Amino acid sequence: MNQAKVFRIALLNVPTILGITIGLSTAAIAGEPTRSTQRITDQNTQQPSSIAQTPLNLEIPVPDVALETDDKLNPSATPETPVPSLGLDTRQNQGMGQITNVSQLRDVSPGDWAYEALRSLVERYGCIAGYPDGTFRGNRAMTRYEFAAGLNACLQQIERLIGNVPDNIEGLPTLRRLIEEFEAELATLGARVDNLEGRVAFLEDHQFSTTTKLSGEVIFGLADAFGDDVGDDVNTVFHDRVRLNFLTSFTGKDMLQTRLQAGNAALLLARNGVTYEDGSSGTQEGRFTYDGPTGNDVVIDILRYRFPLGDKATVQIIANNGLHHYYSDTVNPYLEGFAGGSNAISRFAERNPIYRIGPFGAGAAIALKPSDNLRVDLGYISNTASNPGEDNGLFNGNYSGIAQIVYGSRFKIGLTYIHAYDDGGDDARRFLLGGTGTAFANLNPGQLENVTNLSADILSTPVVSNSYGIEASLRFSPSFLVNGWVGKTDARLIGLGDADIWNFALGLVFPDLGKEGSFAAIVAGAEPTLRGLDVPGGTNGFSRDFAYHIEGFYKYQVSDNLSITPGIIWLTAPNQNSDNSDAVIGTVRTTFTF
């Protein structure tokens, strides 16, 4: 490395010192009263102690010297009293020779707050002069012309210093020794900086987007189901699902999510593929988190925009496939996976099923956080928001709304209320509880027809529901926590009668078991079960047994981007009838993320 070049760079820092000194010498201006006349009169007051104690190595802003005076409009104007800037007067006959010691200035004493700054500029750089009478008059203001003259004098002196590079300037010998000692390291750092600059330039030229990040998830699932009633109706399957998320931010605090999805994970216990001993068929129990549409057709699965509203609130606008768990705290850490492939293996174990009430749709939500331990969620979703037809639209069609409050941190508890309306049209409420629970609990008209004196057409009547939930999570230690919930749905089949639906669960979670990032979990409870049905015409006495669900799995985090999750689901009373043979589902899920 060229030492002369380094010395020149070092000496070029002198203007910084000069600027600091100018700021110090003019700092009094800010505290003095000004007049719209030609100049500011003398002020003999002392500088405030806070200014006097300001370290000289701080970046002190230089006050604006573009004062509203007549001098800047008339360069030939001559001040009535000469005003020094750096001791140089604009009138040559008033000048004073260059001083060699600060003691030559009779109005500057060691007790002055800027004494050391003046002494440094005089003794180290020799670019300070005073008035002919031997004074510096440091409390006076300066004109722009005086400032320019003083600055020019110091710059000329700096140029001479750079040309000579004298060894007697304090600090330069030390700097030379340091450069010689670390010459190899400095060269290496220079090469690294050049390399980084090249890589940054390449990334900027080839980046995906300046505002958008791409993330993805790929799931491969191997699964089979066993049981006397399942028999040969279910074969071993190999599923896949792919998600691509485009996450766009315009302000750094907002987020626009556009998610593309394709998959072929069919329901293992298909709605009409398995018939049980009691004659019922088609349950929503045991469904995987990632099952759903088949055919690997690419669809826009999610389109939503989230942005802050002040410091305590976040707003979300959802345009497609929205459900309440997208923006609410479901109080189910480690198990909640937003239908992904890195947490629970079943839909039921992910969260209280009441969060799924209401078909997918569009809407808006707001999350309020008055404090670190308190959160309030409010949201509204309609699955006919884009349909302008009769009994449709944002407010006249199917909808659901949520109001929830969650309190706590290590121990959290949530209270949830969801109100929903389903017109009983297409799909005939097959997804009343979002693909969880028994066919009866989802008020499937085809199943209810078998146990009532009513036809499926009559049972397709609109349903209004009110659901209530209590969710809790308690972290006993970093390696063990307990989650649980209870959910109740009161549903009214308009014009027919009422239905009573319950569900509950308890989950044990063991984070970082065996390896950091891995965890094991056991979830046991009852999937949504129709416990009561009061309709005219009576019933044929359908079973009200709880549809118990027991699930265990271990997610092994192979690497940051790969996990393997073997698991098992045991259904002890499929379709809420203990006389039906148990069903056991086994799976191995492999998840890639990027």
Protein Blocks (a to p, Z undefined) as FASTA:
>chain_A
ZZklmmmmmmmmmmmmmmmmmmmmmmmmmmpccdfbfbdcddfbdcdfklmmpcfkbccd
dddfkbcbfklmmmmbccfbdcdfeopafblklpccddfbfklpmkbcfkbmklmmmmmm
mmmnopaccdfkopaklmbccdfklmmmmmmmmmmmmmmmmmnopakbghjlmmmmmmmm
mmmmmmmmmmmmmmmmmmmmmmmmmgfbfkbccdddddddddddedjklmmmbccddddd
ddddddddfklpaccdddddddfbdcfbafklpccfkopahiaehiafkgccehiiacdf
bdcddddehjkbccdddfbhpafklmpcehighklgghpakbcfbfklmpcfklmgocad
ddddddddfbfkbccddddddfklmpmbghiajklmccdddddddedjklccdddddddd
dehiahilmlmngopajfklnopaklmmmmccbdfklmmpccddddddddddddfbfkbc
cdddddddddddehiaccdddddddddddehihiahiacddddddddddfbdcdehiaeh
iafbdcddddddddddfblmbccdddddddfbgghiakbccdddddddddddZZ
